[in-house]
Amino acid sequence: MTHDEVRNCCAGLPGATSDVKWGADLVYSVGGKMFCVMALDASQSQGLSFKVADERFLELTDQPGIIPAPYLARHHWVRLEHPGVLPAAQLRELLQASYLLVRAKLAKKQRDALPPI
């Protein structure tokens, strides 16, 4: 996947929002909680980080080009050096799973206010 395809994938999820944090990072959130972080300017960094299920964390970080995400690894976030580290279909699936993991942890009132999946 390209940087733009990752953006389109994240932005297309129901209730997903984006904003710029820390001056240079594009953050995708649902219900105010982050599910994907990437560089705002793809020429500066191709890397991206997202949450994964607990049981997938070690499996993914054992692969070349994927490391525990700095500052967020304890919450089972991974960092890809660039989107091409994984096949497009697998990355799309992982981004959607990240969104669903974060959405599931929202308070019921917040979840109910979001568009249906």
N, C-alpha and C positions, 0 to 999 in steps of 0.2 A: 504494500500500500504506500501511496505517497503521503506527504504531509497533509495535502488538501483532502485526500480521501479519508484520512483519520478525522480531520475536522468535520467533514460531511457526515461521517458515521456517528460521531458523538453528538453533533448538533441535531441530527434527525431523530434522536430518542425522545419519547414523550416527556415533556416537562423539563428537558435539559436546558440549562442556561450556561453562558460563558462569560468570563470576565478576565481582566488582567490582574495578576497578583505579583508581588515582589518585583515589579517594574518590567519584567521581561518574560513572564510565563503566562500562557493561555491556559486557563483552568476551566474545565467542564464540570458542572455540578448538577445535582438533582436535590431539590428541597434544601438548598444551601449547603450541601455536603459534597465535597469533591469526589469525582470518580476517575478523572483523567487529567494529567498535567503535561503540557508540552511547551516548547519554546515558541514564543510569539513569532519570532523571525526564524524561519527554517534555515537560513544561511548561517545563523549563529550556532544552532544545535539541531540535530535531527532526532535527538532522544525524546522518549516519552515515558511517562510513568502511569501506572494504574493499579487498582486493587485486584487481587486474585483470591480465590477460595483458599482457605488454609491448606487443604490437601494438595493444591497445585503449586504452592509456593516453592518448595524444594525441587520439584520436578522441573519447573521453569528456570529457576536460578542455576540449575546444573547445565543449562544449555549455553553455548558460546553466544556472547552478545547480550545476555540478560543477567542483570545483577539485582541484588536487593536494593530497593530505592532508598537513597540517602534520606534520613530523617523519618521515613515512613515504613521502613522494613518491619518494624515491630507490629505494624497493623496489616502485614502481608501485602505490601505494595512491591511491585517489581519495576525495574527501569530497563527499557530496551535502548541500545545504542542508536538505533534507527528503526523505522517501521519495517524495513525489509528483512529484519532478523527472522521474522516469522512469515509463513505464507499468508496472503491477504485474507483468506477465509478464516484461518485460525485467529488472526489478530482481530478481525471483526467480531468473532465469537467471544473472544476474551474481553473486548471493550464493552460489549453488550452484557456480559456476565458481571463486569465491574459495576456497571450502572445498576443492574438488578440487585447486587449485593448491598450497595449503598442505599438504594431505594427501600429495600426490605428492612433496613435498620432505622428508618425514619419513624417518627411517632405516627400512630394511626391517623390522627387528624391531618398531618402533613401528607401522608400517602393518599388519603381519600380526596384531598384537594388537587392532586395531580391528574393529568389526563390518563385514561386507561391504557394499559400496555397492549 
